[in-house]
Amino acid sequence: MKMKFFLALIVLSLQQVSADVGLKELLSAVATNESYQSQLTYQEKAKKEHESSQKTYLPTVDMIAGRDSKFERASYEPKNSDYVGLRTSYILFDGFKREGKIASQKSAYDAQTYKSEFTKQQLMLDVIREYYTLQSAKSGISVLNYKIKELNANIKNITVLVTNDLSTKDKLQAMVASQKEAEYDLESMKLQLESSRLKLLQLTGLAISMDKDQEYLQETVHAKNSARADIEADKLTAKSLESAVSQYTYMPTISLQYDIKNNVFSSYDDMGGSQTLSKHSNDLSLQFSFPLFDFGKISKDQEAARLGVLALSQEIAYKEKTIQTDKEISERSLEAARTKLSAANAAFEATSMAYEYAKKRFSTNLISHTDYLSELTKKEEASYRCIAAKNEIELKKAEYAFTVGTDLMTLLGEL
């Protein structure tokens, strides 16, 4: 009994959670999607790498310890020198490598922020696509249930007539066959609805409310000079690669080093026995290094980095052309969807009138069952085409907004 009670509470809580879940809540829940969270983690990683690169301007402090041994030495020099101490190092100049690395990491971090936004918009488009697919299936189920209800009523009437030898069995069988076809289509529609429901659950972690009224999208308000997030991310990635080129240089490195050591000198063999002396030392040194020969490694690194920039620039150029083409296709698809809706509405009005007329004539045996079923099917198909056309318009609105880089949440009028 306790287990049943707890299960009932869980079911009730789930019903309460999904009671008000519509398109707005589904789009907001994209923020919890694992794919989006993964991209945010990459973004945070890039941020930490940028912060780390900025630390290269600061000096470093290290603990040092070791032993120096001399195999050839003067008589007054010890053979071994053991030391422990602290070392402070500061790079005065490194051929602008630090500046290049910092700029590269900054651009890489900015690119990740745009990638995060683009990932979010992709997921939101998937949500909108499944939402309107579900709404079409939901309405299609209502249409098929109406058809089945009409057929059931006729089957009952014809069964009575057949029993009293007032009608033929072929008419009854035709009605039953049409009913079974409608039931077959109904199961397919239910499967489509359940598939979209589960995909929405996977994308958002929320169970959509089947009783909530369908929501509609606003028209896109697009700024002409705005760019899509993925294009901005690619441009910043290219900028990051350009900055990285400056890290491969033949320019010198100049650094300052200060050591505080406690030295232990030992093995003064040629002074008459082994001795051990201790000495504290403070050493300041200015170091200069310049690459003379590296088998062409640095030049190859420079060439590879420049080719990476070139390849990404070519990819960006092609993607921008693709987006422009997609934009034109989306605009035409949206206009075509509106035209289809107008045609579907006109067809539905005509088939509805024809069906009502055929229904009356069939009840008085003025037309055959074949003509009646034909008109019923036409009305059903026209009704579903109207529903599908309406939802197609909403989907095309979202696809156009996504193509031109508009935040899909703004289509709900929330931002």
C-alpha positions in Angstrom: 0.0 0.0 0.0 2.9 2.4 0.8 4.5 1.7 -2.5 1.3 2.4 -4.4 0.9 5.6 -2.4 4.4 6.8 -3.3 3.8 5.9 -7.0 0.6 7.8 -7.0 2.4 10.8 -5.5 5.1 10.5 -8.2 2.6 10.4 -11.0 0.7 13.3 -9.5 3.9 15.4 -9.3 4.8 14.6 -12.9 1.3 15.7 -14.0 1.8 18.9 -12.1 5.2 19.5 -13.6 3.9 19.0 -17.2 0.5 20.8 -16.5 1.8 24.2 -17.8 4.7 23.0 -20.0 4.3 24.7 -23.4 6.7 26.0 -26.1 7.9 28.8 -23.9 8.9 26.5 -21.1 10.5 24.0 -23.5 12.7 26.7 -25.1 13.7 27.9 -21.7 14.6 24.4 -20.6 17.2 24.1 -23.4 19.6 25.7 -21.0 19.7 22.4 -19.1 20.4 20.3 -22.2 23.6 18.2 -21.8 25.0 19.2 -25.2 24.6 22.9 -24.3 26.1 22.4 -20.9 29.0 20.6 -22.5 29.6 23.6 -24.8 29.4 25.9 -21.7 32.2 23.8 -20.2 34.3 24.3 -23.2 33.6 28.0 -22.9 34.7 28.0 -19.3 37.8 26.1 -20.2 38.7 28.8 -22.8 38.1 31.5 -20.2 40.6 29.8 -17.8 43.2 29.4 -20.6 42.8 33.1 -21.4 43.2 34.0 -17.7 46.3 31.8 -17.5 47.9 33.4 -20.5 47.6 36.8 -18.8 49.7 35.5 -15.9 52.7 35.2 -18.1 53.4 38.9 -17.5 54.0 38.2 -13.8 57.3 36.9 -12.3 57.6 33.3 -11.2 59.0 32.0 -7.9 60.4 28.4 -7.7 62.2 26.3 -5.1 65.4 25.0 -6.4 67.8 22.2 -5.3 70.6 20.3 -6.9 74.3 19.4 -7.1 77.0 20.8 -9.4 80.0 18.5 -10.0 83.2 19.6 -11.7 85.5 17.1 -13.3 88.2 19.6 -14.1 88.8 22.3 -11.5 91.4 24.5 -10.0 93.0 23.4 -6.7 90.9 25.9 -4.7 87.6 24.8 -6.3 85.3 22.2 -4.7 84.4 19.0 -6.6 80.8 19.1 -5.5 78.4 21.9 -4.7 75.0 21.0 -3.2 72.5 23.8 -3.0 68.9 24.6 -2.0 67.1 27.9 -2.4 64.6 30.1 -4.2 64.6 31.5 -7.7 62.6 34.4 -9.1 62.4 34.8 -12.9 60.9 37.5 -15.0 60.8 37.6 -18.8 61.6 41.1 -20.0 61.1 40.4 -23.7 60.2 37.2 -25.6 59.7 38.4 -29.1 56.0 39.4 -28.5 55.1 35.7 -27.9 53.2 36.6 -24.7 51.2 39.3 -26.4 50.4 36.9 -29.3 49.3 34.1 -26.9 47.1 36.4 -24.8 45.4 37.8 -28.0 45.0 34.3 -29.3 43.4 33.0 -26.1 41.1 36.0 -25.9 39.8 35.4 -29.4 39.5 31.7 -28.7 37.4 32.4 -25.6 35.2 34.9 -27.4 34.7 32.3 -30.2 33.5 29.7 -27.6 30.9 32.2 -26.3 29.4 32.4 -29.8 29.6 28.6 -30.2 27.6 28.3 -27.0 25.0 30.6 -28.4 24.8 28.8 -31.7 24.5 25.4 -30.0 21.6 26.8 -27.9 19.9 28.2 -31.1 20.3 24.8 -32.8 18.7 23.0 -29.9 15.8 25.5 -29.8 15.2 25.0 -33.5 15.0 21.2 -32.8 12.5 21.9 -30.0 10.3 24.1 -32.3 10.4 21.5 -35.0 9.3 18.7 -32.7 6.8 20.9 -31.0 4.9 21.7 -34.2 5.3 18.1 -35.5 3.6 17.1 -32.3 0.9 19.7 -32.7 0.2 18.5 -36.2 0.0 14.9 -35.0 -2.3 15.9 -32.1 -4.7 17.7 -34.5 -4.5 14.9 -37.0 -5.6 12.5 -34.2 -8.6 14.7 -33.6 -9.5 14.7 -37.3 -9.2 10.9 -37.5 -11.2 10.4 -34.3 -14.0 12.5 -35.9 -13.9 10.3 -39.0 -14.0 7.1 -37.0 -16.9 8.5 -35.0 -18.9 9.3 -38.2 -18.1 5.9 -39.6 -19.2 4.1 -36.4 -22.5 5.9 -36.4 -23.1 4.9 -40.0 -22.0 1.3 -39.3 -24.6 1.1 -36.5 -27.3 2.4 -38.7 -26.4 0.2 -41.7 -26.1 -2.9 -39.4 -29.7 -2.4 -38.4 -30.7 -2.0 -42.0 -28.8 -5.1 -43.0 -30.4 -7.1 -40.2 -33.8 -6.1 -41.5 -32.8 -6.8 -45.1 -33.1 -3.1 -46.0 -29.5 -2.7 -47.1 -26.8 -4.8 -48.6 -23.7 -6.2 -46.8 -21.3 -4.7 -49.2 -22.2 -1.2 -48.0 -21.6 -2.3 -44.4 -18.3 -4.0 -45.3 -17.1 -0.8 -47.1 -17.9 1.2 -44.0 -16.0 -1.2 -41.8 -13.0 -1.3 -44.2 -12.9 2.5 -44.2 -13.1 2.5 -40.4 -10.1 0.1 -40.2 -8.1 2.2 -42.5 -8.8 5.2 -40.3 -7.8 3.3 -37.2 -4.5 2.3 -39.0 -3.8 6.0 -39.8 -4.7 6.8 -36.2 -2.1 4.5 -34.8 0.6 6.0 -37.2 -0.4 9.5 -36.0 -0.2 8.4 -32.4 3.3 7.0 -33.0 4.4 10.3 -34.6 3.0 12.2 -31.6 4.8 9.9 -29.1 8.0 10.1 -31.0 8.0 14.0 -30.9 7.0 13.9 -27.3 9.9 11.7 -26.4 12.3 13.8 -28.5 11.1 16.9 -26.7 11.7 15.2 -23.4 15.2 14.3 -24.4 16.0 17.8 -25.6 14.6 19.6 -22.6 14.0 17.1 -19.8 10.3 18.3 -19.6 7.1 16.5 -20.4 4.9 18.7 -22.6 1.4 19.3 -21.6 -1.0 17.8 -24.1 -3.9 19.9 -22.9 -2.2 23.3 -23.2 -3.3 25.5 -26.2 -0.9 25.6 -29.1 1.5 28.6 -29.1 2.4 30.6 -32.2 5.5 32.5 -33.2 5.9 36.2 -34.1 7.5 37.4 -37.3 11.2 37.9 -37.4 12.7 41.3 -36.9 16.1 41.1 -38.4 18.9 43.6 -38.3 20.6 43.8 -41.7 24.1 44.0 -40.3 23.8 41.2 -37.8 25.7 37.9 -38.3 24.9 34.4 -37.2 26.7 33.2 -34.1 28.5 30.4 -35.9 30.0 32.8 -38.4 31.1 35.1 -35.6 32.7 32.1 -33.8 34.6 31.1 -37.0 35.8 34.7 -37.5 37.1 34.8 -34.0 38.7 31.4 -34.3 40.5 32.7 -37.5 41.6 35.8 -35.5 42.9 33.5 -32.7 45.0 31.6 -35.3 46.3 34.8 -36.7 47.5 35.9 -33.3 49.1 32.5 -32.8 51.3 33.0 -35.8 53.3 35.7 -33.8 54.2 33.0 -31.2 56.5 31.4 -33.8 59.4 33.9 -34.1 63.2 34.0 -34.3 63.3 37.1 -32.1 65.4 36.9 -28.9 64.2 36.2 -25.4 65.6 38.4 -22.5 64.9 37.4 -18.9 66.0 38.4 -15.5 66.8 35.8 -12.8 67.5 36.1 -9.1 68.6 33.2 -7.0 68.9 32.9 -3.2 71.0 29.8 -2.4 72.4 27.9 0.5 75.5 26.1 -0.9 77.4 23.2 0.6 80.9 22.8 -1.0 82.7 19.5 -0.6 85.7 17.3 -1.7 88.7 19.6 -1.6 90.9 16.6 -2.2 94.0 18.3 -3.3 94.0 20.6 -0.3 94.8 17.8 2.0 91.7 15.8 2.7 88.0 16.1 2.3 86.4 19.3 3.5 82.9 20.6 3.7 82.1 24.3 3.6 78.8 26.1 3.6 78.1 29.4 1.9 75.0 31.6 1.4 74.8 33.3 -2.0 72.5 35.8 -3.8 72.9 35.8 -7.6 71.3 38.2 -10.1 71.6 37.3 -13.8 70.4 38.8 -17.1 69.9 36.1 -19.6 69.7 36.4 -23.4 68.8 33.6 -25.8 68.5 33.7 -29.6 67.5 30.8 -31.9 70.3 30.2 -34.4 69.4 26.9 -35.9 66.4 24.6 -35.4 66.2 22.7 -38.7 63.5 25.0 -39.9 61.0 24.1 -37.1 59.8 27.7 -36.4 59.3 28.6 -40.0 57.3 25.4 -40.5 55.2 26.3 -37.5 54.6 29.7 -39.0 53.6 28.3 -42.4 51.2 25.7 -40.8 49.5 28.5 -38.7 49.1 30.7 -41.8 47.6 27.8 -43.8 45.2 27.2 -40.9 44.1 30.8 -41.1 43.7 30.6 -44.9 41.7 27.4 -44.7 39.3 28.8 -42.1 38.9 32.0 -44.1 37.9 30.0 -47.1 35.5 28.0 -45.0 33.9 31.2 -43.7 33.5 32.6 -47.2 31.7 29.5 -48.3 29.5 29.3 -45.2 28.4 32.9 -45.7 27.4 32.1 -49.3 25.5 29.1 -48.0 23.7 31.2 -45.4 22.7 33.7 -48.1 21.2 30.9 -50.2 19.5 29.3 -47.2 18.0 32.7 -46.4 16.5 33.1 -49.8 15.2 29.5 -49.6 13.7 30.1 -46.2 11.9 33.3 -47.4 10.4 31.5 -50.4 9.5 28.5 -48.2 7.6 30.8 -45.8 5.7 32.5 -48.6 4.9 29.1 -50.1 3.6 27.8 -46.8 1.3 30.8 -46.6 0.0 30.2 -50.1 -0.5 26.5 -49.2 -2.6 27.5 -46.2 -4.8 29.8 -48.2 -5.4 27.0 -50.7 -6.0 24.5 -47.9 -8.5 26.7 -46.2 -10.4 27.2 -49.5 -10.4 23.5 -50.1 -11.6 22.7 -46.6 -14.5 25.0 -47.0 -15.5 23.4 -50.3 -15.1 19.8 -49.0 -17.0 20.6 -45.8 -20.0 21.9 -47.7 -19.7 18.9 -50.1 -19.5 16.5 -47.3 -22.5 17.9 -45.4 -24.6 17.7 -48.6 -23.4 14.1 -49.3 -24.1 13.1 -45.7 -27.8 14.2 -46.1 -28.1 12.5 -49.5 -26.5 9.3 -48.2 -28.9 9.1 -45.3 -31.8 9.2 -47.8 -30.1 6.7 -50.1 -29.7 9.2 -52.9 -26.0 8.5 -53.3 -23.9 5.4 -52.9 -21.7 4.6 -50.0 -18.7 5.0 -52.3 -19.6 8.6 -53.0 -20.2 9.2 -49.3 -16.8 7.7 -48.2 -15.1 9.7 -50.9 -16.5 13.0 -49.6 -15.7 12.1 -46.0 -12.1 11.3 -46.9 -11.8 14.5 -48.9 -13.0 16.5 -45.9 -10.6 14.7 -43.6 -7.6 15.2 -45.8 -8.5 18.9 -46.4 -8.9 19.4 -42.6 -5.5 17.9 -41.9 -3.8 19.9 -44.7 -5.1 23.1 -43.1 -3.6 22.1 -39.8 -0.3 21.0 -41.3 0.0 24.2 -43.4 -0.5 26.3 -40.2 2.2 24.5 -38.4 4.4 24.6 -41.4 4.2 28.4 -41.4 5.3 28.4 -37.7 8.2 26.1 -38.5 9.3 28.2 -41.5 9.2 31.3 -39.3 11.7 29.6 -36.9 13.9 28.3 -39.8 14.1 31.8 -41.3 14.9 33.3 -38.0 17.6 30.7 -37.3 19.1 31.3 -40.8 19.5 35.0 -40.3 20.8 34.8 -36.8 17.7 36.0 -34.8 17.3 34.7 -31.2 14.5 32.2 -31.4 13.2 33.2 -28.0 12.3 36.6 -29.4 9.7 34.9 -31.6 7.6 34.3 -28.5 7.8 38.0 -27.7 9.7 37.3 -24.4 12.8 39.3 -25.1 
